[in-house]
């Protein structure tokens, strides 16, 4: 029988890992058994990267007064547009005039709750 002497930590590594020769790095994927389920997927990494970039853009905007002012004006425009969208209905609700309400409904300016477009998926109330 022959005696094989190895130096350092190579003496404790499996022979299959040293197939390329003494001192060559192991190129096989690391398998951790039970802990493999904790490895991050490529999709998860991409999602985290996109979220990180969005947060960095938000932080940069907060540091720049001109960019923050432009952002605030965009937000105010969106809010004004949405609140003016139903201004006629809001005024009508204050008066309680049913004939005017029926006229708006006939014109198609009012929608029932089942006619409104809803989010799909888990966040939807109906879960569609």
C-alpha angles and dihedrals in degrees: 000000000000126000119228116201119194131184129230122338093343088082089068100045121094116262091237090062090054094050091119091060138271112319097012115130120247110247098187119114113264111249116198099180110214092017094058089089090066094060114114120245123229090247091053091049091049092049092050091047092052091048091049092051091049090051092048090052090050092050091048090050091051091053093050112070094199093051091046092051091050090049092049091051091051090051092049091049091052092048092049091048093051095045093047090049093079099027093117091052092047091053090048092052090055092057098041092217105163095189091056089047091052090049091053090048091051090051089054094243092122126061131196119234091254090055094057121100112249136195115265126224133031094335091059116098091226093045092227 
